[in-house]
Amino acid sequence: MNNQMKLHPLTLKFSGESSQLEERFLNDYYEASLSQVRITMILGAILYAAFGALDAFLMPEQKISIWAIRIVIIGPVLVLFLLLSFTLFFKKFMQPLLALAYFVSGAGIIFMIVIAPPQVSYFYYAGLMLVFMWGYTLIRLFFLWASFAGWLQVVLYEIAAMWINPTPINIFINNNFFFISANVLGMLACYAIEFYVRRDFFMKSQLEKERENVSKINEELEDRVRRRTEDYRIINVALQQEIAGHKKAKEDLQRTLDTLKNSVNTTINVMASAVEARDPYTAGHQIRSANLACAIAEEMGLPREKIDGIRMAGSIHDIGKLSIPAEILTKPTKLTNLEFSLIKEHSLIGYEMLKHVESPWPLAQVIYQHHERIDGSGYPRNLKGNEILIEARILAVSDVVESMASHRPYRPSLGIEAALEEIEKNKGILYDTAVADACLRLFKDNKYSLPS
């Protein structure tokens, strides 16, 4: 998959391997722009007419002619473009039509400069600067079309100010300085707006592709789990038939259950090994986190059945990382926002993989919740307090302590002291108070240590 956005430096169209996005982008841009285009056309027509009050003050003798331009010509033209926006013709030719609306608005100001009396005509260039602001930044014009319409207005102004209604050279130079500067700044703003709109669209497209890939992998894993579950169901039915048919059913059932338990343990170990094979830099992380979580649970006095469930869930709590590209898991530098959003999907993916697996423990939910935090700042569901299972609250603390105390490809070990300071500082905020206290007692009073 191509992860690099390629744009033509002048037209800003998607190019190279990204060129297939252009048509989708244009459709998306049209849909996103339509309401803003209509609103700015209405506001443009209103403001264009409202400045007629200034005409009456500056040149009362010409106000009827100027008002005719504003209200009889330009206003209806903008309304016409507004009405065209409700047609399929507008969708097909939106950019040239908007450029035409932009040019016509500026041409109206230039015509006013032509018919205005001296002195007054010298300062009407400021109206063109307002038109530039409107055309370059508000009506959703692409850079190339906006620049073409903008410089065409510059040419018309030069013709009007030099040969039709001559402007004194000092005023002419002054006006051009501000006028052309406004045009250039408008071009830069328009270029930046279009660039970032295209970049956001590209990032959204990339994220959609990543989600599709994750969904496909998840479906495949679900299918495997479903087949394995069906195998277990068939075995269970066969065992029930054996129980009904033989006096020694109890012993046979016990032996079979022991075999199944060993199979589950083996399956758990295989799953854990599969995750570590994808991310060798965190080898042993799941087992160490599970062992610490069980020690915390014992310190808290939890029953053996619950501790066994914590061990099972802790041993595969990162199973969802099977769907994360290996190059992201082992990346030695800071992750991008897109890469981090993919990493954060592993809790949900692990839940989806295990939610249909029959188990005496809530394995899927514990895996789903192990990145939730007491104050609701965790992910993926922002659960708070007792909304989080006690098993997940315990695993959250052991996961943080083990991670901080171990080496990672992007940083060296922070040490156990830093990990315990993190738990002490944020107990009752990010971490369950009882769990945090039990963890701290383990290390400080019971001299618990993580294996190297």
C-alpha positions as CSV (number, residue, x, y, z in Angstrom):
1,M,0.0,0.0,0.0
2,N,1.3,3.5,-0.9
3,N,1.7,5.7,2.2
4,Q,3.2,8.7,0.5
5,M,1.0,11.6,-0.7
6,K,2.0,12.9,-4.1
7,L,0.7,16.2,-5.4
8,H,1.5,18.2,-8.6
9,P,3.3,21.3,-7.2
10,L,1.3,23.7,-9.3
11,T,-2.2,22.2,-9.9
12,L,-2.1,20.3,-6.5
13,K,-3.8,17.4,-8.2
14,F,-3.0,13.9,-6.8
15,S,-0.3,12.4,-9.0
16,G,1.8,9.2,-9.3
17,E,0.4,6.3,-7.3
18,S,-2.1,8.7,-5.6
19,S,-3.7,9.8,-8.9
20,Q,-6.6,7.4,-8.5
21,L,-7.8,9.4,-5.5
22,E,-8.5,12.6,-7.6
23,E,-12.0,11.7,-8.7
24,R,-13.0,10.6,-5.2
25,F,-11.5,13.8,-3.7
26,L,-13.4,16.0,-6.2
27,N,-16.7,14.3,-5.2
28,D,-15.9,14.6,-1.5
29,Y,-14.8,18.2,-1.9
30,Y,-18.0,19.1,-3.8
31,E,-20.2,17.6,-1.1
32,A,-18.3,19.2,1.7
33,S,-18.2,22.6,-0.1
34,L,-21.7,23.0,-1.3
35,S,-23.3,24.6,1.8
36,Q,-20.4,27.0,2.3
37,V,-20.5,28.0,-1.4
38,R,-24.2,28.9,-1.1
39,I,-23.8,30.8,2.1
40,T,-20.8,32.8,0.8
41,M,-22.7,33.6,-2.4
42,I,-25.6,35.0,-0.4
43,L,-23.3,37.0,1.9
44,G,-21.3,38.2,-1.1
45,A,-24.4,39.6,-2.8
46,I,-25.6,41.2,0.5
47,L,-22.2,42.9,1.2
48,Y,-21.9,44.0,-2.4
49,A,-25.2,45.8,-2.2
50,A,-24.6,47.1,1.3
51,F,-21.5,49.1,0.2
52,G,-23.9,51.2,-1.9
53,A,-24.2,53.4,1.2
54,L,-20.5,54.3,0.8
55,D,-21.1,55.1,-2.8
56,A,-23.8,57.6,-1.9
57,F,-21.4,59.3,0.5
58,L,-18.3,59.4,-1.7
59,M,-19.9,60.1,-5.1
60,P,-23.5,61.1,-4.9
61,E,-23.7,62.2,-8.6
62,Q,-22.7,58.7,-9.8
63,K,-24.5,56.7,-7.1
64,I,-27.3,55.6,-9.5
65,S,-24.8,54.2,-12.0
66,I,-22.8,52.5,-9.2
67,W,-26.0,51.1,-7.6
68,A,-27.0,49.7,-11.0
69,I,-23.7,47.8,-11.1
70,R,-24.1,46.6,-7.5
71,I,-27.8,45.7,-7.3
72,V,-28.9,45.2,-10.9
73,I,-25.9,43.4,-12.3
74,I,-23.6,41.9,-9.8
75,G,-26.2,41.0,-7.2
76,P,-28.4,39.0,-9.7
77,V,-25.3,37.4,-11.2
78,L,-24.3,36.0,-7.7
79,V,-27.9,34.9,-7.2
80,L,-27.7,33.1,-10.5
81,F,-24.6,31.2,-9.4
82,L,-26.4,30.4,-6.2
83,L,-29.3,28.9,-8.2
84,L,-26.9,27.0,-10.4
85,S,-25.5,25.3,-7.3
86,F,-28.7,23.3,-7.2
87,T,-28.0,21.7,-10.6
88,L,-25.8,18.8,-11.8
89,F,-24.2,21.3,-14.2
90,F,-22.7,23.1,-11.2
91,K,-21.2,19.8,-9.9
92,K,-19.5,19.2,-13.2
93,F,-18.2,22.7,-13.7
94,M,-18.0,24.0,-10.1
95,Q,-14.5,25.4,-10.2
96,P,-14.7,27.4,-13.5
97,L,-18.1,28.7,-12.4
98,L,-16.8,29.9,-9.0
99,A,-13.8,31.4,-10.8
100,L,-16.2,33.3,-13.1
101,A,-18.3,34.5,-10.1
102,Y,-15.0,35.7,-8.4
103,F,-13.9,37.5,-11.6
104,V,-17.3,39.1,-12.2
105,S,-17.4,40.4,-8.7
106,G,-13.9,42.0,-9.1
107,A,-14.8,43.3,-12.6
108,G,-17.7,45.2,-11.1
109,I,-15.4,47.0,-8.7
110,I,-13.1,47.8,-11.6
111,F,-16.0,49.2,-13.7
112,M,-16.8,51.4,-10.7
113,I,-13.2,52.7,-10.8
114,V,-13.7,53.6,-14.5
115,I,-16.9,55.7,-13.9
116,A,-16.0,57.2,-10.5
117,P,-14.7,60.8,-10.5
118,P,-11.0,61.5,-9.8
119,Q,-9.9,61.3,-6.2
120,V,-12.7,58.8,-5.4
121,S,-11.6,56.4,-8.1
122,Y,-8.1,56.3,-6.6
123,F,-9.3,54.5,-3.5
124,Y,-11.8,52.0,-4.9
125,Y,-8.9,49.4,-5.3
126,A,-9.6,48.6,-1.6
127,G,-12.9,47.0,-2.7
128,L,-10.9,44.6,-4.9
129,M,-8.9,43.6,-1.8
130,L,-12.2,42.6,-0.1
131,V,-13.1,40.6,-3.3
132,F,-9.7,38.9,-3.1
133,M,-10.4,37.8,0.5
134,W,-13.8,36.5,-0.5
135,G,-12.5,34.7,-3.6
136,Y,-9.3,33.2,-2.3
137,T,-10.5,32.0,1.1
138,L,-14.3,31.7,1.3
139,I,-15.8,30.3,-1.9
140,R,-13.8,27.0,-2.0
141,L,-11.9,27.8,-5.2
142,F,-8.9,25.7,-6.1
143,F,-5.6,27.5,-6.2
144,L,-5.1,27.4,-9.9
145,W,-8.6,28.8,-10.8
146,A,-8.4,31.4,-8.0
147,S,-5.0,32.6,-9.2
148,F,-6.2,32.9,-12.8
149,A,-9.2,34.9,-11.8
150,G,-7.2,37.1,-9.4
151,W,-4.5,38.0,-11.8
152,L,-7.0,38.7,-14.6
153,Q,-8.5,41.3,-12.2
154,V,-5.0,42.8,-11.6
155,V,-4.6,43.2,-15.4
156,L,-8.0,44.9,-15.7
157,Y,-7.2,47.2,-12.9
158,E,-3.9,48.2,-14.5
159,I,-5.7,49.0,-17.8
160,A,-8.4,51.0,-16.0
161,A,-6.1,52.9,-13.7
162,M,-3.5,53.7,-16.5
163,W,-5.5,54.4,-19.6
164,I,-9.2,54.6,-19.0
165,N,-9.5,56.7,-15.8
166,P,-5.8,57.7,-15.2
167,T,-4.5,57.7,-11.6
168,P,-1.6,59.9,-10.5
169,I,1.6,57.9,-10.5
170,N,2.3,58.1,-6.8
171,I,-1.2,56.9,-5.9
172,F,-1.1,54.3,-8.7
173,I,2.2,52.9,-7.3
174,N,0.8,52.9,-3.7
175,N,-2.4,51.2,-4.7
176,N,-0.6,48.6,-6.7
177,F,1.7,47.8,-3.7
178,F,-1.3,47.0,-1.5
179,F,-3.4,45.5,-4.3
180,I,-0.8,43.1,-5.7
181,S,0.4,42.2,-2.1
182,A,-3.2,41.3,-1.2
183,N,-3.4,39.1,-4.4
184,V,-0.2,37.3,-3.6
185,L,-1.2,36.7,0.0
186,G,-4.5,35.4,-1.2
187,M,-2.8,33.0,-3.5
188,L,-0.6,31.7,-0.6
189,A,-3.7,31.3,1.6
190,C,-5.6,29.5,-1.2
191,Y,-2.7,27.2,-1.9
192,A,-2.3,26.3,1.8
193,I,-6.1,25.7,2.2
194,E,-6.3,23.4,-0.8
195,F,-3.1,21.6,0.2
196,Y,-4.3,20.8,3.7
197,V,-7.8,19.8,2.5
198,R,-6.1,17.3,0.1
199,R,-3.8,16.1,2.8
200,D,-6.7,15.5,5.3
201,F,-8.5,13.6,2.6
202,F,-5.5,11.5,1.8
203,M,-5.0,10.7,5.5
204,K,-8.6,9.7,5.9
205,S,-8.3,7.4,2.8
206,Q,-5.2,5.8,4.3
207,L,-7.0,5.2,7.6
208,E,-10.0,3.7,5.8
209,K,-7.6,1.3,4.0
210,E,-5.9,0.4,7.2
211,R,-9.3,-0.3,8.9
212,E,-10.3,-2.5,5.9
213,N,-7.1,-4.5,6.3
214,V,-7.6,-4.9,10.0
215,S,-11.2,-5.9,9.5
216,K,-10.2,-8.5,6.9
217,I,-7.6,-9.9,9.3
218,N,-10.1,-9.9,12.1
219,E,-12.6,-11.8,10.0
220,E,-10.0,-14.4,9.2
221,L,-9.1,-14.8,12.9
222,E,-12.7,-15.0,13.9
223,D,-13.2,-17.7,11.3
224,R,-10.3,-19.7,12.8
225,V,-11.6,-19.2,16.3
226,R,-15.1,-20.2,15.2
227,R,-13.8,-23.4,13.7
228,R,-11.8,-24.2,16.8
229,T,-14.8,-23.5,19.0
230,E,-16.9,-25.8,16.8
231,D,-14.3,-28.5,17.2
232,Y,-14.5,-28.1,21.0
233,R,-18.3,-28.2,20.8
234,I,-18.2,-31.5,18.8
235,I,-15.8,-32.9,21.3
236,N,-18.1,-31.8,24.2
237,V,-21.1,-33.5,22.5
238,A,-19.1,-36.7,22.1
239,L,-18.2,-36.6,25.7
240,Q,-21.8,-36.2,26.8
241,Q,-22.7,-39.2,24.7
242,E,-19.9,-41.2,26.3
243,I,-21.3,-40.2,29.8
244,A,-24.7,-41.5,28.9
245,G,-23.4,-44.7,27.4
246,H,-20.7,-45.9,29.9
247,K,-20.4,-46.5,33.6
248,K,-16.9,-45.2,33.6
249,A,-18.1,-41.9,32.0
250,K,-17.0,-39.8,35.0
251,E,-13.5,-41.0,34.8
252,D,-13.5,-40.6,31.0
253,L,-15.0,-37.2,31.2
254,Q,-12.4,-36.1,33.8
255,R,-9.5,-37.3,31.6
256,T,-11.0,-35.6,28.6
257,L,-11.5,-32.3,30.6
258,D,-7.9,-32.5,31.7
259,T,-6.9,-32.9,28.0
260,L,-9.0,-30.0,27.0
261,K,-7.6,-27.9,29.8
262,N,-4.1,-28.7,28.6
263,S,-5.2,-27.9,25.1
264,V,-6.5,-24.5,26.2
265,N,-3.3,-23.8,28.0
266,T,-1.3,-24.9,25.0
267,T,-3.5,-22.7,22.8
268,I,-3.0,-19.7,25.1
269,N,0.8,-20.3,25.0
270,V,0.7,-20.6,21.2
271,M,-1.3,-17.3,21.0
272,A,1.2,-15.6,23.3
273,S,4.1,-16.9,21.3
274,A,2.5,-15.7,18.1
275,V,2.3,-12.2,19.5
276,E,5.9,-12.2,20.7
277,A,7.0,-13.6,17.3
278,R,5.5,-10.5,15.7
279,D,7.1,-8.2,18.2
280,P,10.4,-9.8,19.5
281,Y,11.3,-6.6,21.3
282,T,8.6,-7.2,23.9
283,A,9.3,-11.0,24.2
284,G,8.0,-12.2,27.6
285,H,6.0,-9.0,28.3
286,Q,2.7,-10.9,28.4
287,I,3.9,-13.6,30.7
288,R,5.7,-11.2,33.0
289,S,2.6,-9.0,33.1
290,A,0.4,-12.0,33.9
291,N,2.7,-13.2,36.7
292,L,2.8,-9.8,38.3
293,A,-1.0,-9.5,37.9
294,C,-1.5,-12.8,39.7
295,A,0.8,-11.8,42.5
296,I,-1.2,-8.5,42.9
297,A,-4.5,-10.5,43.0
298,E,-3.1,-12.9,45.6
299,E,-1.9,-9.9,47.7
300,M,-5.5,-8.5,47.5
301,G,-6.9,-11.9,48.6
302,L,-8.9,-12.7,45.4
303,P,-10.2,-16.3,45.0
304,R,-8.1,-18.8,43.1
305,E,-10.6,-19.1,40.3
306,K,-10.4,-15.4,39.6
307,I,-6.6,-15.5,39.8
308,D,-6.5,-18.3,37.2
309,G,-8.6,-16.2,34.9
310,I,-6.2,-13.2,35.3
311,R,-3.3,-15.5,34.4
312,M,-5.1,-16.6,31.2
313,A,-6.1,-13.1,30.2
314,G,-2.7,-11.6,31.1
315,S,-0.9,-14.2,29.0
316,I,-2.7,-13.1,25.8
317,H,-3.7,-9.5,26.6
318,D,-1.9,-8.2,23.5
319,I,-3.3,-10.9,21.1
320,G,-4.9,-8.1,19.1
321,K,-1.4,-7.0,18.0
322,L,-1.4,-9.9,15.5
323,S,-3.3,-7.6,13.2
324,I,-0.8,-4.7,13.5
325,P,1.9,-4.5,10.9
326,A,5.2,-5.8,12.3
327,E,7.1,-2.7,11.1
328,I,4.9,-0.5,13.4
329,L,5.3,-2.8,16.4
330,T,9.1,-2.7,16.0
331,K,9.5,0.9,14.9
332,P,12.5,2.4,16.8
333,T,11.2,6.0,16.6
334,K,8.1,7.8,17.7
335,L,4.9,6.6,16.1
336,T,2.8,8.9,13.9
337,N,-0.8,9.6,14.8
338,L,-2.0,7.1,12.2
339,E,0.3,4.4,13.5
340,F,-0.6,5.0,17.1
341,S,-4.4,4.9,16.2
342,L,-3.7,1.5,14.7
343,I,-1.8,0.3,17.8
344,K,-4.8,1.4,20.0
345,E,-7.1,-0.9,18.0
346,H,-5.5,-4.0,19.5
347,S,-7.7,-4.0,22.6
348,L,-10.9,-4.1,20.4
349,I,-9.4,-6.6,18.0
350,G,-8.4,-8.9,20.8
351,Y,-12.0,-8.7,22.2
352,E,-13.4,-9.5,18.7
353,M,-11.1,-12.5,18.4
354,L,-12.1,-14.0,21.8
355,K,-15.7,-12.9,22.4
356,H,-17.3,-16.1,21.0
357,V,-14.8,-18.4,22.8
358,E,-16.5,-20.3,25.6
359,S,-14.5,-19.9,28.9
360,P,-15.2,-19.8,32.6
361,W,-13.5,-16.4,32.7
362,P,-14.3,-13.1,31.0
363,L,-11.1,-13.3,28.9
364,A,-12.5,-11.1,26.0
365,Q,-13.8,-8.4,28.3
366,V,-10.5,-8.3,30.4
367,I,-8.5,-7.9,27.2
368,Y,-11.0,-5.3,25.9
369,Q,-10.6,-3.2,29.1
370,H,-6.9,-3.5,30.0
371,H,-6.1,0.0,28.7
372,E,-9.1,1.7,30.4
373,R,-8.3,4.1,33.3
374,I,-10.2,4.9,36.5
375,D,-10.8,8.5,35.5
376,G,-12.2,7.6,32.1
377,S,-9.1,8.7,30.1
378,G,-8.3,5.2,28.8
379,Y,-9.4,3.5,25.6
380,P,-11.2,2.2,23.7
381,R,-14.5,3.0,25.5
382,N,-13.4,5.6,28.2
383,L,-14.8,3.4,31.0
384,K,-14.6,4.7,34.6
385,G,-14.2,3.3,38.0
386,N,-16.3,0.2,38.7
387,E,-17.3,0.0,35.1
388,I,-14.0,-1.7,34.6
389,L,-13.6,-5.3,35.7
390,I,-11.3,-5.9,38.7
391,E,-9.3,-8.3,36.5
392,A,-8.7,-5.5,34.0
393,R,-7.8,-3.0,36.7
394,I,-5.2,-5.3,38.0
395,L,-3.9,-6.1,34.5
396,A,-3.7,-2.4,33.7
397,V,-1.3,-1.8,36.7
398,S,0.9,-4.9,35.9
399,D,1.0,-3.9,32.2
400,V,2.3,-0.4,33.0
401,V,4.9,-1.6,35.6
402,E,6.3,-4.3,33.3
403,S,6.3,-2.0,30.2
404,M,8.1,0.9,32.0
405,A,10.7,-1.5,33.6
406,S,11.5,-3.2,30.3
407,H,13.4,-2.2,27.2
408,R,11.5,-1.1,24.2
409,P,12.8,-0.5,20.6
410,Y,12.2,3.3,20.9
411,R,13.7,3.7,24.5
412,P,15.8,2.0,27.2
413,S,14.3,0.6,30.4
414,L,13.0,3.4,32.7
415,G,13.6,1.2,35.7
416,I,11.3,-0.3,38.4
417,E,11.6,2.8,40.6
418,A,10.2,5.0,37.9
419,A,7.4,2.5,37.3
420,L,6.4,2.4,41.0
421,E,6.5,6.2,41.1
422,E,4.1,6.3,38.2
423,I,1.7,4.0,40.1
424,E,2.0,5.9,43.4
425,K,1.5,9.3,41.6
426,N,-1.6,8.2,39.7
427,K,-3.3,5.8,42.1
428,G,-7.0,6.8,42.4
429,I,-6.7,8.8,39.2
430,L,-5.6,6.4,36.5
431,Y,-5.2,3.2,38.6
432,D,-7.5,1.5,41.1
433,T,-6.3,2.5,44.6
434,A,-6.6,-1.0,46.1
435,V,-4.7,-2.5,43.2
436,A,-2.0,0.2,43.3
437,D,-1.5,-0.3,47.0
438,A,-1.2,-4.0,46.6
439,C,1.4,-3.6,43.9
440,L,3.4,-1.2,45.9
441,R,3.4,-3.6,48.9
442,L,4.6,-6.4,46.7
443,F,7.7,-4.6,45.7
444,K,8.5,-2.6,48.9
445,D,7.4,-5.0,51.6
446,N,7.5,-8.4,50.0
447,K,10.5,-7.7,47.8
448,Y,8.9,-8.9,44.7
449,S,11.0,-8.5,41.6
450,L,10.4,-8.9,37.8
451,P,12.5,-11.6,36.0
452,S,15.1,-10.1,33.7
